[in-house]
Amino acid sequence: MDIVRKSTGRAIHVGVNAHLLSLVHSYRSAGINWYLYHLLRCLPEVHSQFRYTVFVGNGRSMVVPGIQFRSSSWPTHHPLVRMVWEQGVQPVAVRRLRLDLLHAPAFVGPLWGSCPVVLTIHDLSFLFFPQGFRPWNRWYLALFTRLSVRRARRIIAVSQSTRRDLIRWYGLPSDQIDVVYNGVDPVFHPWSEAEVTAFRTAHGLPDRFLLFVGTLEPRKNVDRLIEAYARLSRPRPPLFLVGGTGWLYDEVFARIEALGLTDEVRHVGYVPAEELPGWYNAAELFVYPSLYEGFGLPPVEAMACGTPVIASNSSSLPEVVGEAGMLVDPADTEALTEALERALQDPQLRETMRAKGLTQARRFSWRETAQGTVETYQRALREKEGERYVPALP
């Protein structure tokens, strides 16, 4: 069958809370913003006969055939206002629109309402790294995520690692959680040698350099990366740190200065999304020693560009990188140095990692993310109405 319908014959009406969709180019707009952007763009493609209403903040809607955007006059770009909207206004809107299902794609759903809720959990960093959140934001996420997962009909985890965390910390039944991986945008692909040369020239980049992409904050483990880099034998290619400054980032710059690396380790800062493929393509190695990731998009983006990846063996990163890259203990500085040294000195190893990385990256697409999300919607609806709902699988 090609459609999911209620016994009344009315098409299923799905709502999505996309108030975290910003469409603004800044490092703070990454992550969940791009998850929402790509998910909304692909949802109608994989199941065009669902009806979608998407709740957004003022001036943040996209143009997507098959989706109706409802813009709020509330200034929900302010977190406290958004919290009030989520728990007070959203349930009323859901009832008025007679939604059959609501997708809360960012940890928290309304604690009361008239329809089942599907919840996406990206990670539990607010529990593992609470210092990285403002106190009230940490309190809201910790309390309302716990309450939301109890109310949700089904839960989407973006990795098996996040799924395990949910089971461990919240005691959720394993069959309530679906793993739906994030995707990688097609703009991340290998460039020609001429394109890479032109990019290096335009940005004043050397022929060889190491690359890290991510916000400078403790859980990204950049200070250990710098220590590992300092132990590399000379001559060594420079290390470029691409990303905005988060919290407690002063330690990173203090470590660079203390180790005498100010000429070799360079903080580029935030880079617009459209420039990132060039940075990945131009780099000799991509290094990502993060302590904790719910998914970890940068390693996938690097592999999709054909750049060899060295990453930590913690949380979700072994799932994302697979056997395509080198995985090391993020707490072992010596092991990270050895991995870097080996990859830098062995061009055949880099070529093997490049080929495997391209294959691994093809496992992840936003269309597959949307397909998996729709299948979760269908499971949630079937669990409510039994045979009154019929799945529409490809």
N, C-alpha and C positions, 0 to 999 in steps of 0.2 A: 504494500500500500504506500501511496506517495504523500500521505499527510497524517498528522496526528490531530484527531478531533474528539470533542466531547460527544456524548450521546445526543446532544441537541443539534449537532451538525455545525456548531460555531467553532471557528478556528481558535486554537489555543492562543491566549494572550499572555505574553511574557514581558515582565518589566525588569529593567536593569538599572541599578543605582550607579550612575557614572559621574557623581559630583567630584570625584578626584581626577576627572579628565581635564587637563589644563591646556594642552595644545600650545604651551609656551616653551620656547627653547631655553631651558636652563637645566643644570644638573639635578635640581630638585624636582623637575618634571619627568624624570626618567622612571624606570621601574613600573609601578602600578599604572602610571599614565599611559605608557606604551602598551602594556597588557590590555588596557581598556580600548585604546585606539585600534589595535590590530584585531582584537576580538570582535568589536562592533563592526569593523569593516568586513569581516569574514562571515559573521553569523548568517546573514540573509543568503549568502552564496551556498552554504551547506544545507540550509533548510529554509527556503524562501517562503514556505506556506505557514510558518509561524507568524503571528503578529507580534511586533516588538514595540514597546514604548520605553524610551530611555530617559531617565531623569538626569539633568545636567544643571550646572550652575549658570548664571547669567552670562551669555555671550560665548559659551563653550561648546556649542553643538557642532556636529559635523554634518556633511551631506552624504547620506548613505541610503540608496534606494532600498525600500522595504522596512525602514526604521522611522518611527515618529519620535522626534526629540521634544521633551517638555522642559523648558527652561524655567528655573526658579528665580524669583525676584530677591530671594534671600542671599546675602553675601556669604555663601557657603565656602568661599576660599579661606575664610577664617575657621580654623578647626573647631572652636567652641560653638560657633553658629551651625556648622555642619553636623555636629553631634546632636544638637537640639532638633535640627531638621530630620535627621535619620530616625530619631525615636519618637518625635511628636507629629511632624507633618507627613512624613512618608507613609505611615500606616493609613492615614486618612485618604491620601491620594490613591493608594492601592485599592481601597474599598470602593472609592468613587469610580475608578476605571474598571472595576470588576476583573482585576487581574487573576489569572489562573495560577501564576507562578511568579515569584520575585527572585531575582539573582542579586545577591549582595557580594560584589566581587573584591571586597577589601576588608576581610576579617569580621566585620560587624554587620548584623542585620537588625531589623526592628524586633523588639521583644514582644510585641503584640501585633495582631493583624488578622486578616481574613483569608490569607492564602499561604500555601507552603513556601518555604524559603530554601534556595540553594546558596551555599556560602563558599567563597573561595578563600583559602588560607595560603598565603605566600611563604610565610616563615613564622617562627616564634621568637624573633630577635628581641622583642620587648620583654621576654622572660629571660633569655640568655644574656643579653647585653642591655639591661635596663638603664644604664647610665647614658645611653645614647638617645634617650627620649626626655622631653620635658615632663616634669612630675605628673601634671594633670593628664597629659596625653598617654603616658605609660599606665596610669591608673585606669583610664577609659578603655584602652586596648586590653589590659589584663583582665578587668572585670567583665566587660561587655563581650569580648571574644569568648570567654568561658560560658557566659550565658547564651550567646548566639549559637555556639556549636551544639548546645543542648536542645535548642528550639529548631534548628535547621532540619529539613527533611533529608537532604543529602549534602555532603561536603566535598568540594574539589580541593585536592592538594596538588601543588605544582611539581612535586617530586615524591619518590618513595621515602626519601629522608624526612620530608615534612609530614608525610602520612605516619611514619613511625613516631615522630614527635607528638603528633596529635593523640595517638593511641596511648603513648606513655604519660603525657601530662594531663590529659583530660579523660582518660579511660573510655574512649569512644570505641564502639564495636567496629572491627576492621571492615565489615561489609557495608558500612555507611559511607565510607570514604572512597572516592574515585581519584586516581592519579591521572591528571591531564597536564602534560608538559607544556611549557611555554614554547614559542616558536622563534625563528630567526627570519628577519626581513630579507627578501631577495637582493636588496642593495648591497648586502655583505656577500661579495663574491670575489674571486681572484681577478686582479687587474693585469693588463699587459705590462711588459717591461717598460714600454714608453710612457704609459700612464703613471707608473710608480716613479720613474725618473723625474717626470714633470712635477709630481707632488712633492718629492724630496727637494727639488730645486725651489719651488714656490715657498716652501716652509723652512728652507735653510737646514735641512736634515742631512746627517751623514749617511754613507752607504750602509753602515751597520749600526743598529741600536737595539736595545731591549725596551720592551713596552709594558707598562701596567696601566689599566683603565679601571677607574673606580673612585668613589668618594674617599677622601683621606679621613679615616676614622679607625679606632683601635681594632675593630673586628676584621678589617681588611689586612691587618698584619704587615703593613708597609714598613714599619720600623725593622722587623726581622728581615724583610727583603733587602733593605739597605745594608744591614749587617752582613748578609750573605754576599751581596754584591761587593762589599769592601774586601772580602777575602779572595775574590777572583784574581787569577794571575794577570799581570800586565803584559802587553797592552790589552785593554778591555774596551768594548764598545760602551758608549754612554747609556744611561738608563733614563727614560722619559716617563714621568708620572702624569697621566692625563686624568683629570677629574677635579671637581670642586673640593673645597675644604669643608668637612663636616664638623666633628667635635673632637677635642683633645688632639688636634692635629699639630700643635706646636712641637710635640715630641718628635714628630717626623723631621721637621726642619732642624731641630736641635741635634738630632742624630746625624743628619747630613753634614752639618757644620763641624760637629765633634770628630767625625771620622775623616775630615778634610776632603769631602766629596762635592763641594759646591760647584766645581767645574765639570763634574761627571754625572751627577744626578740632578736632573732639571725638572722642576714642576711646571708643567705647561698650563695647568688650570683647566677649567671647563672647556670642552670642545663641542661645537654644534654637531648634532646627530649626522648631518650630511657630510661632515668631514671625517667621521670615524672610520669608514671603510678605507680611506687613504692611509690613516695611521696604522691600521692593522696590516695592510698590504705592504707598507714600507718597512715594517719592523722585521728583524731577523728572528726574534723570539718574543712570545707573549708570556708574561709571568703573572700568576694569580694565586698568591699564597693565603687566601682568605681563611679565617678561622671558622666561619659559618656562613652558609648561603642556603636560602630556600630553593633556589634554582641556580642562578649564576649565569646571566646572559653573556657577559664579556667573553668567557672562554669559547662559547658556541659561535659568537660573531667572529672571533679570531680564526677559529678552525674553518668557518665558512669562507674566509678570505684566503685560506691556504697558509696561514701562519702557524708554525709549530707552537704547542702550548705546554707549559709547565705549570701545574696547579697543585693545590693541597689535596690530601686524601681524606678530607673531613666533610661532614654533612652530605650535601647533594652532589658535590663536584665529581666524585667517582662515577655517578650515573651520567652526568653531562659529558664528561671528557671520555669516559670509557677507556679502551685500550689505545686510543689515538694519541694521547699525550703522556707525559711523565708526571706521576703523582708522588708527592713527598709529604712527610709529616710536617705540618705547618709550625710545629714547635721545635723542629730540628734544623738549626741554622746551617750546620755542617752538611746535612743532606741536601738542602736547597742549593748551597754553593756547589756541591758535587754535581747535581743535576744541571745547573747552569754551565759549569765547566765542560761537562761531557757534551752537551748539545752544541755549545759554541765551537768546540774543536772537531766535531764530526759532521761534515756536510751530508754524508749518506744517511745518518740518523735523522737529520732535519728533513731530508727529502721523504723518508719513510713516514715521519710524523705528519708531514704536510699531506701526503696521500691519504693516510688513515683519518686525518682530521676532516678532510673534505667529505669522506664517506660518512663519518660520524655526524657531522653537521646536518647532513641531509635527512637525518632521523627527525629533525625538529622543524615544523612549519606551523605558521599561524592558522592555516586552513585546518590542519589536524587538531590544533587547539580548539578551534571553533566546533569541529565535528565531535570531539570528545565532550565538549561542554553541552552540546545539544543532546547527546546520548544521556548525560547526567540529568538534564531537564526531563527527558522521557522516563527515566527510571523514577524520578521523584513523582511524576504524574501518575505512573502506573501504580506506585505504592499507595497513592491516595484513592484511586478510583477503580483499581483492579482492571477488569476487561473493558471498562468504558474508554480506556485509552489504548491506542494501537501505535507501537513504535514505527517510525519511518526511517529505516536504516538503509544505507546505500547498497 
